[in-house]
Amino acid sequence: MSSNKKYWKSVEELDGNSSIVEALRNNEFVEEIPTDEFLGNGGALSSTATTRRDFLKYVGFTTAAATLAACEGPVHMSIPYVVQPEQIIPGIADYYATTVFDGFDFANLLVKTREGRPIKVDNNTMVGAKFAANARIHASVLSLYDSMRLKEPKIAGKTATWVDVDSKLKSSLADAKAKGGQVVLLTNTLASPSTEKLIAEFLDKNPNAKHVIYDAVSESETLDAFETVYGERALVDYDFSKASVIVSVGADFLGDWQGGNYGSSYAKGRIPQGPKGNQKISRHFQLESNMTLSGAAADKRVAMSTANQKQALVLIYNLVAGASIPVTLDAKLKAEVSKIAQELGKSGSKGVLVSGIQDKNAQLLVLAINQVLNSESFTTVGTRQIRKGSNQKVAQLIIDMKAGSVHTLIMSGVNPVYSLPNSKDFVDGLKKVSLSASFSLKEDETASITTIAAAAPHYLESWGDVSITRGTYSLTQPTIRPLFDTKQFQEVLLSLNGIAGTYYNYLKANSASIISGSTWNQVLHDGIFVGTIPTTAGGTADYSGAATALAQSKGAQGFELVLYTKTGLGDGQQANNPWLQEFPDPITRVSWDNYVTVSGADAKKLELSNEIVANGGLNGSYATIKTADGFTLENVPVIVQPGQAVGTVGLAFGYGKKAALKEEMQVGVNAYSLYKGFSNVQSVTLTKAGGEHEFACVQGQKTLMGRGDIIKETTLEIFNTKDAEFWNEQPMVSLDHKEVQATTVDLWASFDRSVGHHFNLSIDLNACTGCGSCVIACHAENNVPVVGKSEVRRSRDMHWLRIDRYYSSEETFAGDNERKENISGLSSSLSTFNEMESASDNPQVAFQPVMCQHCNHAPCETVCPVAATSHSRQGQNHMAYNRCVGTRYCANNCPYKVRRFNWFLYNKNSEFDFHMNDDLGRMVLNPDVSVRSRGVMEKCSMCIQKTQATILAAKNEGRAIVDGEFQTACSSACTTGAMVFGDINDKESQVAKLVADERMYHLLEHVGTKPNVIYHVKVRNT
């Protein structure tokens, strides 16, 4: 029988209105601890003379206060639904199929929503949905909650209504028609059948109007070449899985070249397949100046300038097509390229050549070579309808604007004031335009100076359709009601065309003729419709003339600057996205910056350098870049880049933005200012400038240095001809004076793990391209905080998953190992290892994703004094955040260095003014994962919330879990198949078969931690 007696400690508690009782109940210290009085003023503190005794007193006091404060969890009042929406079940995620295309990036997606909030994007796996999300698209869900978005329309800088906007646009169109002035619609590539129809109707209604397509990063020369031969302005959708020999001349097809999204088909040919002893993988040659993701993955990489690439392309054309155009290449390069061309020619239809050279003649030779090969990978079935911009039309528009002949300019999805190289001319022309309007997510550089700044919705708030490739049709549907007073460009076009109804109704009606054989609801559910995929009819051109013209092209005067897009920011549309700013570049491992990349030889001549300073941070020189026409870009940070071709330098687009960005995100320099004539290759001079730049670089190590038990690799020949013990050597230890495999020796008794589920994550080094999609997906799924440049520089980055990048000090990693094995004596060892710290001028590169290894014999678990970290039967290493007291013993005892310590409170803290510091940004947080507080250790949980949700769903439905249902954020984001997650107790599962594969090994296997993350030996086809 329970007691209903009331107990109290003092008479004061009997007074229900006593303020002191309430204060004591909620806070042990009634008065606020005055730590700010002596620690809040950093300047005053640094200038005081503090004794060691005082210092210890202060530190001890604040540590105690922080410990007490950490024990007090914040109180959040829950407000239930008054009327619960029928479609929403609290705690259960809903998924919506949609498609994103912002003119630069595109993908078929599933959007996860919780209680009406989109919180994560996943890849749509329906048949036909072949375009997967890259790192930027995974981060795009955070851009929805950007507090710097344009929240309502503005006219002349003042808040207006959409009625005002509509009226002003209609009045301007009537005035333009009366005066005979031009009306121009300036948009990015749309690839939208319904929008293109709306624009066609607008042009019919306004005979004085025209439509100009502008892409910030141009593929105009490639489009011109394809149109010349095939009569269609489109791009080839290559299928690299059908190629046994791949030759790339300056095309980073694993990056953003022609829209990217080639990693999946490429990886299919890179994983050894076939009967034992005769397994095959494709052979990849890369000719390039900058070190790229494609160059890093290549079996043979040749560093050369773009001028030499043009000559190499002519030489390949000569040898494959039987032509004899004279070329000018030095003997060494000519011999290298000749071998590559001969191998490509022998491969026949199993060979393919691609090129990123922005020159029509070069692209004509690409078409010619693939036609001669009859390449299966080069297909004109279902061409890509992206990057449709025309350099000539954009240049003509600026001429017309400056001449005063453009009356009304309506822009959508473009920011020419930022991204045009001659943006000053555009701004001058804009002043002569009677009315200008910009439909934009942000009040960016362009929208801030136009007559009308029209607030556009995010794609997750919009309706739309997309035809990325001919014959396919995808729908975009909103996953949340518009957060602000925004309106789609299409809605305004409907009004200007005098068409009644909503864009949704127009879209649905227009789709009827496209989705014949299916229904609107079915396509909306699937997100994709695949119809009859047409083939573009073949043609020909003057290939010999193109080769002759290309062979006569001249090299750069001075240095050759090669402009490119980084994996993180792309063309710069999401520059205010902290996930992307903090994302380390896969090659340089630098975040929060762009920089000029310089070869070691050129850096030495110019006295440019990088060095790791006492606090572990990377510092570098500044340089001044000057173009041939006198334009100067000053104080550009320098990265000395192994693999950069001598005589060339690289610089990334997407940085240097200022408008509508938080101060922390206003980083880097604007490379578009150097993009003269839309050519990504420019002649420049490079000189050293004063000062030293502080980089935020997360990987100090530069070489593998013989660490063969971390990255294991072999050649295809050895892989096929020798036993696994030779190329996947097992670590040995001494037991009872006998050499035995390290994995057979244990300090602890093992548990029976055959009952229930036991999770493993497999990572194939052959398939990993370092793209980083997994890193951003992990951030989104697990509420990983952003800490900013200063903290990253202090080695306090919070990424739960990192992708280590290794360079070889010789031309190959095999050369590294051979050099290491030939060391004799201590002095030789010291000097050799010191020399091996420097990467080769053209190193091999290896990527390795590393997260918590979820060891079955975990060193972290044995040293935690409060049992905050422990192991589960399912193989996951758990973290109980509310038990953790922050001793960091576990981090010190972890051989993989995968644990992250919350030095500060990153949530609701103005010192870390990113998305977690405002109510709007916090809408992206996953409610299934707790937001960690200060003083707590955190790490990869192997997405335990996802595995448990899968188990519960199957249990509720009374069925067994099928292979492939279990996923982590990283495995579901991985488009190349490098990461496979599953239950090894299901012996038929893919991961169970991968565990038994001969290529399988564990990271630092000799330590005896018995991880549940496995790796597969990298096999190179050299």
N, C-alpha and C positions, 0 to 999 in steps of 0.2 A: 504494500500500500504506500503510495507516494505521499510525501508531506507537502502541505501548502503553507508551512510557516514562512515568515519573512525574517531574514537575518540581516543585521547591519553591524558596521564597525564603529560608527559614531552617531551621535544624535543628529549631527549635521545632515546625515543621509536621509533622515525622516522628512526633511524639508524638500518637497518635490521641485521647488523653484530655485534651489541653490545653484548658483553658477559655478562655484568652486568644485562641487561634487561632479558636475558635468565635465568640467575641465580635467579633473583628475582621472575620470573614467576614460577619457579619450587620449590623454597625454600625460605621461609620467612627469614631465617637466612643464609646470604651469607657465613659466616664463620661457621665451624662446632662447635657445642656447646661443650666446653672442659670439659665435665663431667668426662672423664677418668682421667684427671689430678688429681682429688681429690677423685674419687670413684673407679677408675680402679685398683689401687694397694691395694688389700685386706690386705696384710701384713702390709703395711705402715699405712693404715687407722686404723687397729686394735691397732697399737702401739702408735697412737697419742693421746694426751689429748685434747678432743674436748669439748667445753662448750656447755651447752644446747642451748644457743642462736645460736652458729655456726651450731649445728646439725639441728635445725629447719630451718635455712637459707638454708643449703644444701638440706634438704629434700624438702622444698618448691620449690627450684629452679629446682631440678630434676623432681619433680612431674609436674611442669609446662612444662618443656621441653618434658617429656614423653607424656603429653597430646597433645602438639603440634605435636609431631612426629606421634602419633597415628592417627591424623586427616589426615595425608598424605598417601593415599593409593598407593601401588606400581603400576607402569605402566608396563603392559605386552603387547608386540606387537604380534598380531595374524598374523600367516602366513597361508594363505589359500592353499588348494590343487591346484597344477598346473594341474594335471590330477586326478580327484576324482575317487577312486576305486568304481567300480560298486556296490559292496556288502556293502559298508559302507555309512551310512547316518549320518553326524555329529550330535551329540546330541542324537542319538538313540542307545540303547544297543543291542548287539548281544549276543546270548547264544549258547554254544556248549556243547553237551553231551560228557562226557569223564569219565574215571575211573582212580583212583589212587590206586597204591599198591606199597609201598616202602619197603616191607619185614616186616614191623611192623604194619602200618596203611593201611586201605583200605576203599574205599567208591565209590558209584556211584554218579557222580556229574553233575551239570550244571554250566558252567563257564561263568560268565558275562564279556564281553569285551566292551570297549569303544574306538573307533577310533583305533582298533587293539591292545589295551592293555588289558590283563586280569586284572581285578581289584577286583573280588570277586568270591568265590565259593558258590554255593547253592546245596541243595540236589536234586537229580534227583527223580522225583515222578512218573515216568513211572511204569507200572505194571512189577514186577520182579526186579526192582531196590530197593532192600530192605536194602542195607547197606548205612547208612547216615554218614555225616562228623562229626567227633568229633572236639574238640577245636584246636587240632594240624593241622588237615586238613583244617579247616577254615583259619588258619594262614599260610598255605603253599604257598598261592599266594604271600605273602610278601617275602618268601624265593627265589622266582623267581628273584626278584630284589635285591638280596643280593650282595653288592659291593665286598664282600670277596670271591665270586665264582672263581673257576679256569677258566680262560678265554681262554686258548689255551693249546695244549698238550706240555709237557716238557719231554726231555730226559736228564737224569743226571742233572736235575735242570735247564737246559737251554731251552729256547723256541725252539720248533721244528714244523715241518709240519706233517700232517697226512700221507703223503707219506713216510716220515721218519719212523713214528711209524709202519706203515704197513710193510715196508721193514724189520725193526728190528725184529718184531714179527715173520715174515715168516722165516727169517734167523735163529732165535733161535729155532723154531719148527723143522726145518731141522736138525740143530745141535743136538737137543735132540734125534731125531729119529736115527741119525747116531751113537750117543754115548750110546743109550739105556737108556737115562735119563727119569725120569717121567715128564709129563706135567700135571699140575693141574689147573682146572678152579674152583676158590673159589668164590661162589656167595651167596647172601642172598636167601631166598625163592622167587622163581620167579612167580609161579602160572600162567605162560604164555605158552599156547600151542605152539605158534610159536617159542618162544625162546627155549623151551625144545626140540623142533624138531631140531632147529639149533644146539643145543649142542649135541644131539644124532648124527647128521651128522658129527660134529667135532670129536666126539669120534670114529666114524667109520673110518674117514680119518686118525686119529692119534691113533693107537692101544695102544700106550704107555701113553695115556691120561686118566684122570678120572675127574669126577665132584663131588665136595664136597660142600654141602649146610651148611651154618653157619648162625644161628640167634643169634644176640647179647644177647637177652633174650630167653632162651631155653624152649621149651615144649617137649623136646626129650623123657622124661619118659612117658608122656601122649601118645605120638605118638607110643612108643614101646608097651604100654599096649593095645592100640586100634588095632595095627597091629597083636598082639598075638591072640586076640579074633576074629577079623573080617578080617584079611588078607590084610588090606589096611592101609597105613601110612597116616592117616588123623585125623581130629578132629570132634567131634559131633557138629552139629549146633542146639543148644537147642532152643525150643520155649516155653518161660516162660508164655506166655499168656494162655497156656492150663493147667497150674498147679494151684491147690488150696493150696498146701503145698510145699514150697521151702525150702530145707535145703542146706546150703552152708558151707562146711568145708574148710575154708581158701581160698575161691575163691572170688575175687573181680570182679564179673561178670558185675557190673555196671561201672567198670574201664576198665583195659586192659587185664583181664584174657582171655586167648585163643583168643585174637584179639578184645575182647569187642563187641560193637554194639548189646548188648542185652537189652539196656534201653527201646527200643520201645515195644518189646513183654512183658517185665516185667511190664511196666506202664499200659498196657491194662488190666492186672489183678488187678491193685492197685486202680483203680477208682471205687467207689461203683456203682454196676449195679444190676438191677433186680427190682421187684415190691416193692413199698414203704412198709417199715416195714420188708422186707426180703431181703434187698440188701446185696451183698456179695463182698468181696475182698479176694485176696490170703493171705495166712499166711506165713511169711518169718522168718526163723531162721538163724542166722549167728554165726558160731563158728570161731573165728579169734584172732590173736595176735595184729596186727596193727589196728588202727581205719581206716576203708576204706569207700568209698562211699556206698558199699553194706551194711556194718555194720551200717552206718548212717541211711539207709533206712529200716533196719530190724525192725520187730515187737518185736523180742526177740533176743538180742545179748549176747553171752557168750564169755567173754574174756579168752583165754587160749593159752598156748604155742603150737608150732607145734608138739612137742613131745606128748602133751596131745590130740591134734587133731587126731593124728594117733591112739591113744587108743580109742578115741571117735568114729572114723570111724569103728574100729573093733567092738565096742559095738553096733553101729547101724546095722552093718552087722549081728551080732548075733541075734538081736531082729527082724529084717525084714526077714532074710533068715532062721532063726531057727537054727543057729549054736551055739556053746558053747566054743568059744576060750577065754581063760582067759585074762583079761585086768587089767591094773594097773591104776586106777583113784581114786582120793580121793572121799569120800562119797558124798560131795556136788555136785561136777561135774558129778559124775555118776548118781545122781538123776536127774539132769538137762538134761543130754544127753538121759537118759532112757525115759523121758517124750516126748522129741523131736522125738525119734525113734518110740515110740508108735503112735504118731500122724501121722508120715510119713507112717507107715505101714497101718493105718486105711484109709489113703487117696487113697491107691491103685494106679490105673493108673493116678489119678490126682495129684500124688506126684512126685517129682523129687529131686535128690541129685547130687550136683556138688562139686568138690574139686580142690583146687589149690596146693595141696601137691605134690611137685616134687619127687615122688617115684613111681616106676612102680607098686609095690604091692598095694599102696594106690589107684592108678588109676584103677587097676584091680577090686578092691572092689567097686569102683564107678560104673563100668560096671555091676558088679554082682547085686548090689542093684537095679539099674534101670531095669535090666532084670526081677528080681523077682517082682517088682512093675508093670512091663509092662507099664512103664511110657509113656504117650502120648507126654510129652515134650522132652523126649530123643528119637531122631529119627536118624536112619542111612540112611535116604533119603536125598540125596544132602549134603554129608559131606563137611566140610571146608578143602580147599586145601592150608592151610597157615601154617606157622611155621614148615616147613618140615626138619629143621636142625637136624643133628645127632651128639651128643656129642662124640661118639666113633670115628667117621670118622674125626672130627676136631682134636681130640687128636692124632690120628694116623698120620695126616698130619704134625703136629708139630714134631713128632718123625722122620718122613721121611725127613723133612727139615733139622733138626739138624744132621741127618746122612749123609746129602749131596746127597741124592738120587733124590731130586726134582731139575730138570734142569730149567724148565720154570713155573712160577706161574703167572696166569692172574686172577685178582680179579675184581669183579664188585659189587657195592652196599654194601660193607663191610668195616669196619675200625678196623681190629683186633688188631692193635697196641694200640688203645685206649680201646677197649671193651673186649679183652681177659684178664682173670684174670692172666694168665701166659704170658703176652705180652712180657716179657723179653726173654722167650724161643723162642717166635715167631720171635723177632728181631734177635736173635742169629742165628736162622735157616735161616732167610731171607738173611743173609750175605753169606750163602753157596749156595744160589740159583743163577744160572748163569744169568737169566733175570727175573725181576719181573715187572708187570704192574698193575696199579690200576685205574679203571674207576670210577671217583668220581666227585661230584659236587664241592668239595673243595680240596685244597691242604692240606688235613688233616694229622693226625699223621702218617697214613700209606702211603698215596700218596707222602708225603714229603721225604720218604726214599726209595721208589721204583725206579727202573731204569727208568720206564716210568710213568709219571703222566698224564693219559688220561682224558682230560676235558669232562665230560659227561653232556648232557643237562638235564634240569628240566623236570618233567613229563608234564608240560604245553607246552613244546617245542617238545614233542616226539610222535612217533607212537608206538602202542603196543596193546596187547590183554591180558586179564586176565580172569581166571576161578576161582573165589573165592570159589564157591561151585560147586560140580559136577552137570552137567546139565545146568549150566548157563554160558554165554559167554559175556564178556564186551569188548568194544574197548576203547583204549586211543588214542586221536587225538590231534595234536598240536593246540594251540589257538593263537600262536604268532610265528613268524619266530625266529630261534635261536638268542639270543642276542650276543653270543660269538662264537668263533671258536671251537664248540663242535661236538662230534660225538657219536652216540649211540653204546653201546656194541654190539648190534645185527648187525649193519652195518659192524663193524670190523670182526665179526664172519663170515659174508657172504663172505668177502674178503679172510679170512683165509681158508674158505671151497672151494674157487674158484668158487663161484656162482655169476654170473653177475646180474646186476640190483640193485634196491634199496630195502631197508627193507620194504617200503610201498608195493611194488609189491609182495614181498615174503609173507607178512602178508595177503594181499588181496587174493592171490592164496590159501594160507593155510586155510583161513577161510571158503572157499567154501564147504568143506566137513563137517564143524561144524554147519553152519547156514542153513542147508537144510530146505527148505520151506519158507525162507526169502531171502532178497537180501542184498548185501553189503551196499548200500545206506540207506536202511531202518534201519539196525543195527547201522550204523554210526550215523544216525539221532537220534535214540532212546537211543543209548549208551548201550543197553542191549538186549540180546537174551536169551530166556528161551526155552530150548529144552526138550528132554525126561530126566527126573531126575531119575537116577538109585537108587536102594536101595542096600546098602551093606549087603551081606548075613551075617546072625548071626552065632555065634560060642560060644565056651566056653573055659574055662581055669581052672587051678587048683586054684580056688578061696579060698578054705580052706587053702591051703599051703600059699597063699599070705597073708591071714588074720593072720596066725600063725607067719609068718616072720615079718609082720608089728607090731604085738603085742610085739615082742621081741626087737624092735628097742629102742635104748637108747636116753635119753634126752641130752641136751647140757651141757657141762661143763662150769660153769660160766653163763654168759648171752647168751641168744639165739638171734642172730642177724637175722632179717628177711628183706631181700632186696626186694624192690618193685619199680614199675614205677609210677612217679607222673603224674597227669592229664596234667600238663603243658608241660613237655619236653619228656615224654615217654622214649624211649631208647636213646635220646640225639642227633638224627640226625639233629634237627633244633635248636641246642643250640645257634646259632647266630641270632635267630629270636626275636627281642625285644618285640613283642606282647606276645610271650609265656613266656619270662623271667619276664615280668611285670604282667602276669596273676597270681592272688592270688590263692594259693592252696585251693581247696574247704573245706578241713578239718582244716588246721592250719591257713589259710588266710595269709600265708607268701609268698612273691614273692622274686625273685632274690637270691634264696638260696636253697640248700638242707641241711639237718640237721639230727642228730640222735634223734629219738623220744623215750622218756623215761617215764615210769609210775610215778605218783606222789609219790608212796611209795618208789620206787627205787631212785628217784631223792633226796628224803629226806635223804636216807642212804648215798648217795654219795656226798651230799651237792651240788647238781646241782640245778640251779634255773633260773626262768625267772622273770623279773620285768618290769613294765612300768615306765619309767623315766619321769623327769619333762617336757620334750618337747613332751610327748605322745608316744614316740617311745618304742619299745620292745627290751630289752636287755636280753642276756642269757649267760650261762656258756659255756666254751669249754670242750670237753672230748677227751681222747685218746682211740682209739679202737685197741686192739691187738688180733690177731687170735691165734688159737692153735699152728700153725706152726711158730709163731714168727713174722708174718708180722704186721707192725704197721701203723695206719693211725692217724696222729696227728692233733690236733686243729680242731676237728669237732664240729660245733655249736650244742647246745642242745635245743630242744623244749620239755618241760614237757607236755605230751600229755594225756589228759583225755581219758580213754578207752583202753590205752595200757596195755596189759597183764603184770602182775608183772613177772619179770625175763626175759622179752624180750625187745629188742630195735629194731627200724626200721631205714632204711636208703635208700634213693631213688637213682636209676640209673640216668644217663643222664647228670650229672654235672661234673665239674672238667676238662673240655676240654680247651685246650690252642691254638692249631693250627688253623689257618684260622678263628679266632674269633676276633671281636673288643674287646678292653680292657675291656669295661663295661660288656661284656658277659662272661668274663673269671671268673666265680664264682663257688663256691661250691667245693666239693671233689669228687674224682672218686670212686664210690662204686663198679665198676667192678673189682677193684683190690682186693676186698674181695670175689669175686664170684667163690671161689675155687670149681673145679669139676662141674661147672655149677649148683651148689646147692644154692638156694636162702636162705637157712638156715645154719648159721655158728655158731660155738661156739666161743665166744669172751670174753675178759675181758674189763671192762670199768672203766676208772679212770678219775678223774677231772684234767683238765689242767688249767694253769694260763690264766688270761685275761678275757675279756668280749666281746661278739659278739653283733653287732648292727644289728637287723633284720628290714626288711621292712614289717611290718604287718599292714593290713588295718582294722583289727577288734579288738579293745581293749576289748570289752565286752565279758564276758566268760559264762554268764548264761542268761536264760530268766528272772529270778527273778520275776516271777509272772506277766509279762507284757502280760496278756491274750488277750488284744485287738490288739496286734501285730501278734502273732502266736496264732491262735485259733485251738484247736484240741480236739478230743473226741475219745471214743472207739467205735468199731462197734456195740457192744451190746447196748450202750446208744443211738447211732445214730439210731438204728432200733426200740428201745422201747420207746423213749421219744420224745416229740415235739421239733421242732427246737428252740423254745424260751429258752429251757434248755441248749442245746449244742452250740447254736449260739446266745448267749445273746446279745441283742441290748442295746447300751448305753442310759441311761436316763438322762434328765435334768429337772430342775424345771421351769415351765411356769405358771404364775398366781397361784403359790402355788400348782401346780399339777405336778405329775411325768408324763412326756411325752417322747416319743422317740426323741433322739437328732436329728435324720434325718428330723423330722417334723418342726424343728425350724430354721429359716433363718434370717440373718441380711440383706440380699439383696433380691431384687425381682428377680425371675428366668425368663430367656428368653424362648421363644418358640423354642425348638430345634427339633421339629418333621419334619421340612422341610429340604430336602437334606440329606446329610450323617451326622451321628454322631458316632464317633469311640470310641470303648471300647477295652481294652486289659484284657483278663481273665487269671489268673494264678492259677492253681490247685496245692496246696501244696502236695497233694497225689502223683502227677505224677512227680514233680520236684525232680531230683536226684542230683542236684548241679553240673552237669557235666561241665558247663561253656561254652558250645558251643555258647550260646547266647552272652556272653561277648565278645568273639573274633569276632563274626559276626558283632556286633555293632561297634567294632573298625574299621573293614574293610569298612563297609557301610558309616560310618559317619566321617571318617578322624580323629578319636580320637587320640590325640598325646600320645607318650610315654615320660615319664618324668624322669625315672631312679630311682635307689634305694634311693638315698639321698632325693629326693623330696617325694617319697612315704612314706618314714620314717617320713617326716614332715607333713603327712596327706594331701599331695597335689596331690594325685593320680587323674587322669583325667577320669577314667572309667565312662561312662554315665550310665552304668548298673552294679550294684553290687549284689552279692548273699550273703546275710547275713547268717551266720551259728550260731545257738543257741545251747547251751548245757543246760541240766537240772542239777540242784544242787542236786536233789534227783535221784533215779533210773529212775523216770519218770517225765514228766512235770506236770502230775496230782498230783504227790507228792509235787512238788514245790508249786502249788496253794493251796493244803491242808495245807502245813506248813505256807504259808503266811496268810491264813485265820485264823489260830489259834494264831496269834500274839496278845498279850494283853499288852497294855501300850506302852509308848514311849521307855523306856529302852529296853524292849523286842524287839520292832521293830528295833531299831538300831543294836542290837547284832544279831538278826536273819538275817536281810538283809546283814549284814557284812559277816556272815557265808555262806550265799547263793551266795556270789561272787565266791566261789570255786566250780568248776564243780565236779560232782560225779566221783568216780573212774571208773564207767562204765555208762556214761550218755546217755540219749536219745538225739538224734540230730534232728534238723529241719533246712531246708534250705528255704530261702525266697528271691526270686529275687526282687530287689527294683530299680525302675527308677523314673523319673519324673511322678507324679501321674496325671498330666494334669487335675487339679482340676477345676470344673465348678465355684467354688467360691475360686479362688486361692489367698492365702495370698501374694504371690510374686508380683502379678499384682497391688495391691493397694498401694504398697510402692515404686514402681519404679518412680523416679522423672522425667524420660525422656521418659516414655512409651515404653521402650525397650522390655518389656515383656507384652504380651496381649493375649486375648483369642479369639479363632475362633468359628464360628458357628458349625464347624465340631468337636469341643471338644478338639482340640489340643491347648496346651499352647505354643505360639510362642515366639521366640527370634529374635529381629531385631539387629543383631550384630553391624551394623554401627551406631545404636543409643546408644548402651550401653557405659556408661562412667565408669563402674567399681565401683560403690558405694558399691556394695555387700549387699545392703539392702535386696534384694530379698533372698539371701542365708541365711541371719540372720532370715528372717521371714518364711522360709520354714520349716515346722515341720518334713519333711522327709529327709532333708539334702542330696539332690540329685543334687544340682547345683555345678558346678566346675568353679573355677576362674583361668584364665590364668595369673599366676604370672610372667611368662616370655614369650618370643617369642620362641616357640618350633620348629618352622619351619626355616630352614636355619640358625641354630645357633650351632656353634661348641661346646657350653656348653652342648648341648643335641645331641650327635653324634649318632643318630639313623637313621632310614630310611628317615626321613624328612630333614636330613642334607646333602643329596647328590642327584644328579639329577636322578640316577638310582632308588633309593628308593622311590622318589616322583612319579614315574610312577604308583604306586599302588593307588594313591589318586583318590577318586571319584569326577569327575568334577561337579556333581550335588550338592555337599555339599561344602560350603566355608570352607577354612582353617582359623581358628580363630587366631586373633593376640593378642598381649600382652594387658592386661587390660580389657579383655572382659569376660563376664560370659557366660558359655555354659552348655548345659544339653541335655537330651533326647528330641528329637523333635517328637517322635512317627513316625519317618521316613516319614516326610511330603513329601519328594521328591518322595517316593515310592507310597504313596496314591494318590498324584496328577498325577503321571505318569499313574496310573491305570485308573483314571477318564478320563484323556485326551485320552488314547487309546480307551476306550469304546465309548467316544464321537465321535472320528474320525471314528469308525467302525459302529456308529449308533445303538448301542445295549445297553441293560441293563447290569449292573455288576452283576455277579453271586457270590454267597457266596463262600468264599475261595480265591477270587482274591486279595482282600486287604490283604497285609502282611506287617509286619515290619521285620527288620533284625533279631530280636530275635525270633519272632514267626515262621519265615520260617526256622530258624536254629534248633528250638526245636524239637527233634526227639521223645520225649515221649508224646507229646500232652499237656504238662503242660501249654503252652502259646497258646492262641487262640485269634486272632485279627479279628475285623470285624465291621460292621455297625449295630448298635442296632436299627436303624430306619427300617431296613429290619427285620420284625418280625419273618421271617422263618430262619434267619441266626443262625448259631451255637452259636455265642456270645450272641445274644439276649436271647436264651434259657438258657445260662449259667448265665446271669444277673438275671433271674427269679428263678434260682435254690435255694433251701433252704440252701445250704452250702455257698452261696455267702455272703461276707462281704467286707467292705472297711477298709483300713489301717487307724488307728486313727480316726475312724468314729465319735467319740464324738467331734472332733475339728470343724466339720461342713464344711469341704472343698469340699465335694461332688466330689470325684475323678472319673476319667474315667478309672482307673485301678481297677479291682476287684480281690479279692482273694477267694479261696474256702477252707473251714475248712478242716484241716487234720484229717483223720479218721484212727486210728490204730487198727489192728486186734490182740489185746493183750488178 
